[in-house]
Amino acid sequence: MGKSADGKAYVITGTWDPTTPVFQMLNEDTPKDKQVFMTVAVDLVVTEVVEPVRFLMEAPVRVYPSNERFWYFSRKTFSETFYLKLKQGGARGSQGDAMLEVVSLQRHSERTNGGRGRLQSPTEEEEPEEDSDSEISSGTGDVSKDCPEKILESWGSILNRWHSNLCVRPKGLSALVRPGVPEALRAEVWQLLSGCHSDQDLLERYRILITKDSAQEGVITRDIHRTFPAHDYFKDSNGDGQDSLYKICKAYSVYDEEIGYCQGQSFLAAVLLLHMPEEQAFCVLVKIMYEYGLRALYKNNFEELHCKFYQLERLLQEQLPELWSHFQEMNLEAHMYASQWFLTLFTAKFPLCMVFHITDLLLCEGLNIIFNVALALLKTSKEDLLQADFEGALKFFRVQLPKRYRAAENARRLMEQACNIKVPTKKLKKFEKEYQSLRESQLQQEDPIDRYQRENRRLQEASMRLEQENDDLAHELVTSKIALRNDLDQAEDKADALNKELLNTKQRLVETEEEKRRQEEETAQLKEVFRRELEKAESEIKKTTAIIAEYKQICSQLSTRLEKQQAATKEELDIVKSKVMSCERCREVFSKDGALQMPAALGESRRSEQDEEKDSLKAQLRELELELAQTKLQLVEAKCKIQELEHQRGVLMTEVQAAKNSWFSKTLGSLKTSSSNQTPPSPKEG
């Protein structure tokens, strides 16, 4: 704390540590749609007052970026007057003086407003009043999408006739545009009005322009963060809205080399982006800049813009002479309040419902509609402006005027009044001639040395600009050559690698074909072996089948023969019995001695013969059974061998197929890929 330079005041300096977390808010840029308040508490020890008195000062503050340029001395110094009410206290000082106690501490604003004039705390979320110092954020305001069915039918009829003949605007179009184009139709109508609905060349050129570098990328990046921060589509730093807006502004800066990117273009581009894709928005922006004459306002040191200011002041003089006289007394010139109106087409400050309506009229009527809207704004604000001083008028244009039209109905009435104002083209031409004559007379009255010096400075600036452009082009040329050489080297390296790969692939193809031929030969040999083995097995099967059939036939014959012999023996025995029984003596012998008993020798011989015959038959049967078992065993062995050969054949066929897949198919695929990737042509030297 110390005295000021004049000795009339005390200066209290406060510092804080920016790394402290509580001061993090003061280390970040303040968005336009937010308010930050700083409260300063000063405890002063006043003589004869019992305790220190705390004075609180609460003021809105804004934290700017470190590279931001702003004129701090144009801001008013924040000051506050306090009234301290004291009363006699019971305590006494060290020297016996009576001490005072604080009854109340009141600000001047609270005293004049009866205690109600307190500063709003930052935690209070109240709607800002129209007379507050906070400016309206760009991109605010709701746009109604409702439209009467009758108006939509009229637009449908107009558009059908328009699409049948795009070269001529249909009759009755202007009368439909004046109340405002329906929000759902604005994208189509704006493109038709600007004449870019079929400009395919410009669309294709935009896709090329966004790939090029711009010298103004830094300025564009800084501006897009300030464009429509209150709108959801543009408020995110890395969102789709800011990305598309950046590409449009960058593409235009490359497209228009003479003008490049100028501040304010981002607002107009943002308005177009809210209704159509970025390609179409770029085309409409180019049409507005070139064919509607907005680009001319930026040329020749804003000479055309100053002409527009002169025309506006002359119109104001004729239609609102009282307001014009008031502006003359305050030395308030048109460029002080109307610059953004002309350069941004009212898009920077006013609500979107009004901005879209102005764009409707601009695309339909032309750039002169700005005069209609400007005069309507001045007429509706005449009484307020007549009562304001210089600073109050500037604040009114900057803060209060845009807030009046946040309501869609107020904006509609304003645009209706603007359409009813007559601004004759002949009169504008007359004012333009007056401005040209005035400029010529000023140049003639000007000292030739000053004129030559100014012209010399202009030429020097142009020369420096051309030299800078030349340096940029030379740098771009060298960079392009280096890039082309690098691309050429990379292409050659790639071609060499592809050639080596092609040779290796061809070699692998030859090896694969040789392997394929060898495997085909092996397959053929295996097939032949399989065929011979199969034929041999089939012949053995046939032979075995014949043996089995013959064995069965022999068995059948033996069975038949045995049955016949048994039957014959039985018949013979029956005959012998009948003959014996026919003899009386033999019958008597049988009846006395019992059954007939054959002689032992005869019986034994007969049995021996039968046993021998049975043994021979059994031996023959065993031989046949042994031969049958051997035949069956050979048949089983043959079947097992056939199954083993079939299994080997399946394994070999699987290996052949796998070899085909792993070598032949992959090699053919590699050859197809190599043949499709042709060696790129060598770029020519620039």
C-alpha positions in Angstrom: 0.0 0.0 0.0 1.3 3.4 -0.9 0.2 6.9 -2.1 -0.5 7.6 -5.7 1.6 9.9 -7.8 -0.5 13.0 -7.1 -0.7 12.2 -3.4 -4.5 12.3 -3.4 -5.2 8.6 -3.0 -3.8 5.4 -1.7 -2.8 2.6 -4.0 -3.4 -1.0 -2.8 -1.8 -3.7 -5.0 -2.9 -7.3 -4.6 -1.1 -10.3 -6.1 -1.9 -14.0 -6.1 -0.2 -17.2 -7.0 -1.7 -18.4 -10.4 -0.8 -22.0 -9.6 -3.2 -22.1 -6.7 -6.2 -24.2 -7.6 -8.7 -21.7 -6.3 -7.5 -19.2 -9.0 -7.8 -21.7 -11.8 -10.8 -19.7 -13.3 -8.5 -16.6 -13.7 -6.1 -18.7 -15.8 -8.7 -19.6 -18.4 -10.1 -17.5 -21.2 -13.6 -16.2 -20.3 -16.2 -17.4 -22.8 -18.5 -14.7 -24.3 -21.6 -16.4 -22.9 -20.4 -16.4 -19.3 -19.7 -13.8 -16.7 -16.9 -13.9 -14.1 -17.0 -11.7 -11.0 -14.1 -10.7 -8.8 -14.7 -9.6 -5.2 -12.0 -7.5 -3.6 -12.0 -7.2 0.2 -10.0 -4.3 1.8 -9.7 -4.1 5.5 -8.9 -0.5 6.5 -7.9 0.7 9.9 -9.6 4.0 10.5 -8.6 6.3 13.3 -10.9 6.4 16.3 -12.9 3.4 14.9 -12.9 0.3 17.2 -12.3 -2.4 14.6 -11.0 -2.5 11.0 -13.6 -1.7 8.4 -14.0 -4.2 5.5 -14.9 -2.7 2.1 -16.2 -5.1 -0.5 -16.0 -4.3 -4.2 -17.6 -6.7 -6.7 -16.9 -6.2 -10.4 -17.4 -8.2 -13.6 -14.1 -9.2 -15.1 -13.0 -10.9 -18.3 -9.8 -12.9 -18.8 -8.3 -12.5 -22.3 -5.9 -14.8 -24.1 -2.2 -13.9 -23.7 -1.9 -13.0 -27.3 -5.1 -11.0 -27.5 -4.9 -7.3 -28.5 -7.4 -5.0 -26.9 -7.4 -1.3 -26.0 -7.6 -1.4 -22.2 -7.7 2.4 -21.9 -11.0 2.5 -23.7 -12.6 0.8 -20.7 -14.0 2.9 -17.9 -12.3 2.7 -14.5 -14.5 0.9 -12.1 -15.2 3.0 -9.0 -17.5 2.8 -6.1 -18.4 5.3 -3.3 -19.1 4.0 0.2 -21.0 5.8 3.0 -19.8 4.9 6.6 -22.3 5.6 9.4 -20.7 5.7 12.9 -21.9 6.1 16.4 -20.3 7.0 19.8 -19.0 3.9 21.5 -18.4 3.3 25.2 -14.7 2.4 24.8 -11.9 5.0 24.9 -8.6 5.1 23.2 -5.1 5.1 24.7 -5.2 8.9 25.0 -8.7 9.0 26.4 -10.4 9.9 23.1 -13.9 8.5 22.5 -14.0 5.6 20.1 -16.5 5.1 17.4 -18.4 2.0 16.3 -19.6 1.2 12.8 -23.4 1.3 12.4 -23.7 0.6 8.7 -21.6 0.5 5.5 -23.5 1.4 2.3 -22.6 1.7 -1.3 -23.7 4.7 -3.3 -25.8 2.5 -5.6 -27.6 1.0 -2.7 -28.3 4.4 -1.2 -29.7 5.9 -4.4 -31.9 2.9 -5.1 -33.2 2.5 -1.6 -31.1 -0.4 -0.7 -32.0 -2.4 -3.7 -29.1 -1.6 -5.9 -26.7 -4.4 -5.1 -24.5 -6.1 -7.5 -25.6 -9.5 -8.8 -23.6 -12.4 -7.5 -22.2 -14.8 -9.9 -24.3 -17.6 -8.5 -27.6 -16.0 -9.3 -29.0 -17.3 -12.6 -31.2 -14.4 -13.6 -32.1 -13.4 -17.1 -29.9 -10.4 -18.1 -31.9 -7.3 -18.5 -31.9 -5.3 -21.7 -29.9 -2.4 -20.1 -27.2 -4.7 -18.7 -23.6 -4.4 -20.0 -23.3 -7.9 -21.1 -23.5 -8.4 -24.9 -25.8 -10.9 -26.5 -23.9 -14.0 -27.6 -23.8 -14.7 -31.3 -25.8 -17.7 -32.5 -28.6 -17.2 -29.9 -32.3 -17.3 -30.5 -34.8 -20.0 -31.4 -36.1 -20.3 -35.0 -39.6 -21.6 -35.4 -40.1 -24.4 -37.9 -43.9 -24.0 -38.0 -45.4 -22.7 -41.2 -49.1 -22.5 -42.3 -50.1 -25.1 -44.8 -51.4 -22.4 -47.2 -47.9 -20.8 -47.4 -46.3 -24.2 -47.9 -48.7 -24.9 -50.8 -47.7 -21.6 -52.3 -44.0 -22.4 -52.0 -44.6 -25.8 -53.5 -46.2 -24.3 -56.5 -43.4 -21.7 -56.9 -40.7 -24.4 -56.6 -42.4 -26.7 -59.1 -42.4 -23.9 -61.7 -38.9 -22.9 -60.7 -37.5 -26.4 -61.2 -39.1 -26.6 -64.7 -37.1 -23.5 -65.7 -34.1 -22.8 -63.5 -32.8 -19.9 -65.6 -35.7 -17.6 -64.7 -37.1 -16.8 -61.3 -40.8 -17.4 -61.2 -43.3 -14.6 -60.8 -44.5 -13.9 -57.2 -41.2 -15.1 -55.7 -40.3 -11.8 -54.1 -43.7 -11.5 -52.4 -43.2 -14.9 -50.9 -39.6 -14.2 -49.7 -40.4 -10.9 -48.0 -42.3 -12.5 -45.0 -39.5 -15.0 -44.7 -38.7 -18.4 -46.3 -40.0 -21.4 -44.3 -37.1 -22.9 -42.3 -37.6 -26.3 -43.8 -37.2 -24.8 -47.4 -34.3 -22.4 -46.7 -31.5 -24.8 -47.9 -33.1 -25.4 -51.3 -34.4 -21.8 -51.8 -31.0 -20.2 -50.9 -29.2 -22.4 -53.4 -31.7 -21.6 -56.1 -31.6 -17.9 -55.3 -27.8 -17.8 -55.4 -27.6 -19.9 -58.6 -25.3 -22.6 -57.2 -27.7 -25.5 -57.5 -26.0 -26.9 -60.6 -22.4 -25.7 -60.2 -20.7 -29.0 -60.1 -17.3 -27.5 -61.0 -17.3 -25.4 -57.9 -18.3 -28.4 -55.8 -15.4 -30.4 -57.2 -13.0 -27.5 -56.7 -14.0 -27.3 -53.0 -12.9 -30.9 -52.5 -9.5 -29.9 -53.8 -9.2 -26.6 -52.0 -9.6 -28.2 -48.5 -6.5 -30.3 -49.1 -4.3 -27.2 -49.7 -2.5 -25.2 -47.0 -3.5 -21.6 -46.2 -1.3 -18.8 -44.8 -4.3 -17.7 -42.7 -5.0 -20.9 -40.8 -4.0 -19.4 -37.5 -6.4 -16.5 -37.8 -9.2 -18.8 -39.0 -8.6 -21.2 -36.0 -8.9 -18.2 -33.6 -12.0 -16.9 -35.2 -14.0 -20.1 -35.4 -13.9 -20.5 -31.6 -15.7 -17.1 -31.4 -18.3 -17.9 -34.0 -21.8 -18.7 -32.6 -20.5 -19.9 -29.2 -24.1 -20.0 -28.0 -25.2 -22.5 -30.6 -24.9 -26.2 -29.9 -23.5 -27.1 -33.3 -20.5 -24.8 -32.9 -19.8 -24.7 -29.2 -17.6 -27.8 -29.1 -14.0 -27.1 -29.9 -13.5 -30.4 -31.7 -17.0 -30.9 -32.9 -18.3 -31.3 -36.4 -19.6 -27.7 -36.6 -16.2 -26.1 -36.0 -14.5 -28.6 -38.2 -16.8 -27.8 -41.2 -16.6 -24.1 -40.5 -12.8 -24.3 -40.5 -12.7 -26.1 -43.8 -15.0 -23.6 -45.5 -13.0 -20.6 -44.3 -9.7 -22.2 -45.2 -11.0 -23.2 -48.7 -12.2 -19.7 -49.4 -8.9 -18.2 -48.3 -7.2 -20.4 -50.9 -9.9 -19.8 -53.5 -9.8 -16.0 -53.2 -6.1 -15.2 -53.2 -6.6 -11.4 -53.5 -8.9 -11.0 -50.5 -8.3 -14.2 -48.6 -10.0 -14.7 -45.3 -11.4 -11.6 -43.5 -12.9 -11.4 -40.1 -16.6 -11.7 -40.2 -16.8 -14.3 -43.0 -17.0 -17.1 -40.4 -20.4 -15.8 -39.2 -21.9 -15.9 -42.7 -20.4 -19.3 -43.3 -21.9 -20.5 -40.0 -25.3 -19.3 -41.0 -25.1 -21.3 -44.3 -23.7 -24.4 -42.5 -26.8 -24.5 -40.3 -28.9 -25.2 -43.4 -26.8 -27.2 -45.8 -23.7 -29.4 -46.1 -20.3 -27.7 -46.2 -19.9 -28.2 -50.0 -23.1 -26.4 -50.8 -22.4 -23.8 -48.1 -19.1 -23.0 -49.7 -20.7 -22.5 -53.1 -23.3 -20.1 -51.7 -20.6 -18.2 -49.8 -18.6 -17.8 -53.0 -21.7 -16.5 -54.9 -22.5 -14.0 -52.1 -18.9 -12.7 -52.1 -18.5 -12.4 -55.9 -21.9 -12.0 -57.5 -23.7 -10.1 -54.7 -20.7 -7.7 -54.3 -19.8 -8.4 -50.7 -16.2 -9.1 -51.7 -15.9 -5.5 -53.1 -16.3 -4.1 -49.6 -12.9 -5.6 -48.6 -10.9 -4.3 -51.6 -8.9 -1.1 -52.1 -8.5 -0.4 -48.4 -12.3 -0.8 -47.8 -13.0 2.1 -50.3 -16.4 0.6 -51.3 -17.3 0.1 -47.6 -16.7 3.8 -46.9 -18.9 4.6 -49.9 -21.7 2.5 -48.3 -21.2 4.4 -45.0 -21.6 7.7 -46.9 -24.8 6.4 -48.7 -26.2 5.4 -45.3 -25.5 8.8 -43.7 -27.2 10.6 -46.7 -30.2 8.3 -46.4 -30.3 9.0 -42.7 -30.1 12.7 -43.4 -33.1 12.6 -45.7 -35.3 10.1 -43.8 -34.3 10.8 -40.2 -32.9 14.4 -40.2 -33.3 14.9 -36.4 -31.4 11.7 -35.6 -28.8 12.7 -38.2 -28.3 16.1 -36.6 -27.9 14.4 -33.2 -25.2 12.1 -34.6 -23.5 15.1 -36.2 -23.4 16.9 -32.9 -21.9 13.9 -31.2 -19.5 13.3 -34.1 -20.9 9.8 -34.3 -20.1 8.5 -37.8 -21.6 5.5 -39.6 -18.5 3.4 -39.5 -18.6 3.5 -35.7 -21.8 1.4 -35.5 -22.5 0.0 -39.0 -19.3 -1.7 -39.8 -20.4 -5.1 -38.7 -23.8 -4.6 -40.4 -22.2 -4.4 -43.8 -19.2 -6.8 -43.3 -21.1 -9.6 -41.6 -24.6 -8.9 -42.9 -25.9 -8.6 -39.4 -24.9 -12.2 -38.5 -22.4 -11.4 -35.7 -24.7 -9.9 -33.0 -28.4 -10.3 -33.9 -30.5 -13.4 -33.0 -30.7 -16.2 -35.6 -34.4 -15.7 -36.4 -33.6 -12.1 -37.6 -30.3 -13.2 -39.3 -32.0 -15.9 -41.4 -34.7 -13.5 -42.5 -32.1 -10.9 -43.6 -30.3 -13.6 -45.5 -33.6 -14.5 -47.3 -34.0 -10.9 -48.4 -30.3 -10.5 -49.3 -30.3 -13.5 -51.7 -33.5 -12.3 -53.2 -33.1 -8.5 -53.4 -29.3 -8.0 -53.3 -26.8 -6.3 -51.1 -28.8 -3.0 -50.9 -31.3 -4.7 -48.5 -28.7 -3.8 -45.8 -29.8 -0.1 -46.1 -33.4 -1.1 -45.5 -32.6 -3.1 -42.4 -30.2 -0.4 -41.1 -32.8 2.4 -41.6 -35.5 0.3 -39.9 -33.2 -0.3 -36.9 -32.5 3.4 -36.6 -36.1 4.4 -36.9 -37.3 2.0 -34.2 -34.4 3.1 -31.9 -34.7 6.8 -32.7 -36.1 7.9 -29.3 -33.4 6.0 -27.3 -30.6 7.3 -29.5 -31.8 10.9 -29.2 -31.5 10.7 -25.4 -28.0 9.0 -25.5 -24.6 10.6 -25.5 -21.7 9.4 -27.5 -20.7 6.5 -25.3 -24.3 5.6 -24.5 -25.1 5.5 -28.2 -22.2 3.1 -28.9 -23.2 0.9 -26.0 -26.8 0.9 -27.2 -25.8 -0.3 -30.7 -23.5 -2.9 -29.2 -25.7 -4.2 -26.3 -29.3 -3.1 -26.1 -30.2 -3.0 -29.8 -29.5 -6.7 -30.6 -31.3 -7.8 -27.4 -34.6 -6.1 -28.5 -35.0 -8.6 -31.3 -34.5 -11.8 -29.3 -38.3 -12.2 -29.5 -39.3 -13.6 -33.0 -42.3 -11.3 -33.1 -40.2 -8.1 -32.7 -37.8 -9.3 -35.4 -40.8 -10.0 -37.7 -42.2 -6.5 -37.2 -38.7 -5.0 -37.8 -38.3 -6.9 -41.1 -41.8 -6.0 -42.2 -40.9 -2.3 -41.6 -37.6 -2.8 -43.4 -39.4 -4.2 -46.5 -41.7 -1.1 -46.5 -38.8 1.4 -46.6 -38.1 2.7 -50.0 -34.4 2.9 -51.0 -34.3 3.9 -54.7 -31.4 2.6 -56.7 -31.1 5.9 -58.5 -30.7 7.7 -55.3 -27.9 5.3 -54.2 -26.2 5.9 -57.5 -26.4 9.6 -57.0 -24.9 9.3 -53.5 -22.2 7.2 -54.9 -21.3 9.8 -57.4 -21.3 12.4 -54.7 -18.9 10.3 -52.7 -16.6 9.9 -55.7 -16.7 13.6 -56.3 -16.0 14.3 -52.6 -13.1 11.9 -52.6 -11.6 13.5 -55.8 -11.9 16.9 -54.3 -10.2 15.7 -51.1 -7.4 14.2 -53.1 -7.0 17.4 -55.1 -6.9 19.5 -52.0 -4.4 17.1 -50.4 -0.8 18.0 -50.5 0.8 16.2 -53.5 3.7 15.1 -51.3 1.3 13.5 -48.8 -0.6 11.9 -51.6 2.6 10.5 -53.1 3.8 9.4 -49.8 0.5 7.6 -49.2 0.6 6.1 -52.6 4.2 5.1 -52.0 3.3 3.4 -48.8 0.4 1.6 -50.6 2.8 0.5 -53.3 5.4 -0.6 -50.8 2.8 -2.6 -49.0 1.7 -4.1 -52.2 5.3 -4.8 -53.1 5.9 -6.4 -49.7 2.8 -8.4 -50.1 3.8 -9.6 -53.6 7.3 -10.4 -52.4 5.8 -12.3 -49.5 3.6 -14.2 -52.0 6.6 -14.7 -54.2 8.6 -16.1 -51.3 5.6 -18.3 -50.4 5.3 -19.6 -53.9 9.0 -20.2 -54.2 9.0 -22.0 -50.9 5.9 -24.0 -52.0 7.7 -24.8 -55.3 10.9 -26.0 -53.6 8.8 -27.9 -51.1 6.7 -29.4 -53.9 9.9 -30.4 -55.8 11.3 -32.0 -52.7 8.1 -33.8 -52.1 7.9 -35.0 -55.7 11.5 -36.2 -55.5 10.7 -38.1 -52.3 7.6 -39.5 -53.9 9.6 -40.5 -57.0 12.3 -42.2 -54.8 9.6 -44.0 -52.9 7.9 -45.0 -56.1 11.2 -46.3 -57.6 11.9 -48.2 -54.4 8.5 -49.6 -54.4 8.9 -50.6 -58.1 12.2 -52.3 -57.4 10.6 -54.2 -54.5 7.6 -55.1 -56.7 10.0 -56.4 -59.5 11.9 -58.5 -57.0 8.7 -59.8 -55.6 7.5 -60.5 -59.1 10.7 -62.5 -59.9 10.5 -64.4 -56.7 6.8 -65.1 -57.5 7.7 -66.4 -61.0 10.4 -68.6 -59.5 8.0 -69.9 -56.9 5.4 -70.5 -59.7 7.9 -72.6 -61.7 8.8 -74.6 -58.6 5.2 -75.0 -57.8 4.4 -76.1 -61.4 7.3 -78.6 -61.2 6.0 -79.8 -57.8 2.5 -80.1 -59.2 3.8 -82.1 -62.2 5.7 -84.4 -60.0 2.8 -84.9 -57.7 0.5 -85.5 -60.7 2.9 -88.3 -61.8 3.0 -89.8 -58.4 -0.7 -89.6 -58.3 -1.0 -91.4 -61.6 1.4 -94.1 -60.5 -0.5 -94.5 -57.3 -3.8 -94.7 -59.3 -2.2 -97.4 -61.5 -1.0 -99.4 -58.4 -4.4 -99.0 -56.9 -6.0 -100.2 -60.1 -3.8 -103.3 -60.3 -4.3 -104.1 -56.7 -8.0 -103.6 -57.0 -8.2 -105.9 -60.1 -6.1 -108.5 -58.3 -8.4 -108.3 -55.2 -11.4 -108.5 -57.4 -10.0 -111.6 -59.2 -9.2 -113.2 -55.8 -12.7 -112.4 -54.6 -14.1 -114.0 -57.7 -11.9 -117.0 -57.3 -12.8 -117.3 -53.6 -16.5 -116.9 -54.5 -16.2 -119.7 -57.1 -14.5 -122.0 -54.5 -17.1 -121.3 -51.9 -19.8 -122.1 -54.5 -18.1 -125.3 -55.5 -17.7 -126.3 -51.8 -21.4 -125.6 -51.2 -22.2 -127.7 -54.3 -20.0 -130.6 -53.1 -21.6 -130.5 -49.7 -25.0 -130.5 -51.2 -24.1 -133.5 -53.4 -22.6 -135.4 -50.5 -25.7 -134.8 -48.4 -27.9 -135.9 -51.2 -25.8 -139.0 -51.8 -25.8 -139.9 -48.0 -29.6 -139.5 -47.9 -29.9 -141.7 -51.0 -27.6 -144.4 -49.5 -29.5 -144.3 -46.2 -32.8 -144.7 -48.0 -31.5 -147.6 -50.1 -30.1 -149.3 -47.1 -33.4 -148.9 -45.3 -35.2 -150.3 -48.3 -32.9 -153.3 -48.5 -33.3 -153.9 -44.8 -37.0 -153.7 -45.1 -36.9 -156.2 -48.0 -34.7 -158.6 -46.0 -37.1 -158.3 -43.1 -40.1 -159.0 -45.2 -38.4 -162.0 -46.8 -37.3 -163.4 -43.5 -40.8 -162.9 -42.0 -42.3 -164.6 -45.0 -40.4 -167.8 -44.1 -42.2 -169.8 -41.4 -39.0 -171.3 -40.0 -37.3 -168.0 -39.8 -40.4 -166.5 -38.2 -40.4 -169.2 -35.6 -36.8 -168.6 -34.9 -37.4 -164.9 -34.5 -40.4 -165.5 -32.4 -38.4 -167.8 -30.1 -35.0 -166.1 -30.0 -36.1 -162.6 -30.4 -35.0 -160.0 -33.0 -32.8 -161.0 -35.8 -29.1 -160.9 -34.9 -26.7 -160.5 -37.7 -23.5 -162.5 -37.6 -20.7 -160.8 -35.7 -18.2 -161.0 -38.6 -20.7 -159.8 -41.1 -21.8 -157.0 -38.7 -18.3 -155.9 -38.0 -17.3 -155.9 -41.6 -20.4 -154.0 -42.4 -19.6 -151.5 -39.6 -16.0 -151.2 -40.7 -17.0 -150.4 -44.2 -19.4 -147.8 -42.9 -16.8 -146.4 -40.6 -14.3 -146.1 -43.4 -16.7 -144.4 -45.6 -17.6 -142.0 -42.8 -13.9 -141.4 -42.1 -13.3 -140.6 -45.7 -16.2 -138.3 -45.9 -15.1 -136.6 -42.7 -11.6 -136.3 -44.0 -12.9 -134.8 -47.2 -15.2 -132.5 -45.2 -12.2 -131.4 -43.0 -10.2 -130.7 -46.2 -13.1 -128.6 -47.6 -13.5 -126.8 -44.3 -9.8 -126.1 -44.1 -9.8 -124.9 -47.7 -12.8 -122.7 -46.9 -11.1 -121.2 -43.8 -8.0 -120.5 -45.9 -10.2 -118.9 -48.6 -11.9 -116.8 -45.9 -8.6 -115.7 -44.4 -7.3 -114.7 -47.9 -10.5 -112.8 -48.4 -10.1 -110.9 -45.1 -6.5 -110.2 -45.9 -7.5 -108.9 -49.3 -10.2 -106.7 -47.8 -7.7 -105.3 -45.2 -5.2 -104.6 -47.9 -7.8 -102.9 -50.0 -8.8 -100.7 -47.0 -5.1 -99.9 -46.4 -4.6 -98.9 -50.0 -7.8 -96.8 -49.9 -6.5 -95.0 -46.8 -3.1 -94.4 -48.4 -4.9 -93.1 -51.5 -7.0 -90.7 -49.3 -3.9 -89.4 -47.5 -2.0 -88.8 -50.7 -5.0 -87.0 -52.3 -5.2 -84.8 -49.1 -1.5 -84.0 -49.3 -1.9 -83.2 -53.0 -4.8 -80.9 -52.4 -3.0 -79.2 -49.5 0.0 -78.7 -51.7 -2.2 -77.1 -54.3 -3.7 -74.8 -51.8 -0.4 -73.8 -50.1 1.7 -73.3 -53.2 -0.2 -73.1 -56.4 -3.3 -71.1 -55.3 -1.3 -68.6 -53.2 1.2 -68.2 -56.0 -1.5 -67.5 -58.5 -3.1 -64.9 -56.1 0.3 -63.2 -55.5 0.7 -63.0 -59.3 -2.7 -61.5 -59.7 -2.0 -58.9 -57.0 1.4 -58.0 -58.5 -0.1 -57.6 -62.0 -2.9 -55.3 -60.7 -0.3 -53.0 -58.9 1.3 -51.5 -61.9 4.4 -49.4 -61.5 3.4 -45.7 -61.2 4.6 -43.4 -63.9 7.6 -41.2 -63.0 6.5 -37.6 -62.3 8.0 -34.9 -64.5 10.3 -32.3 -63.2 8.5 -29.1 -62.3 
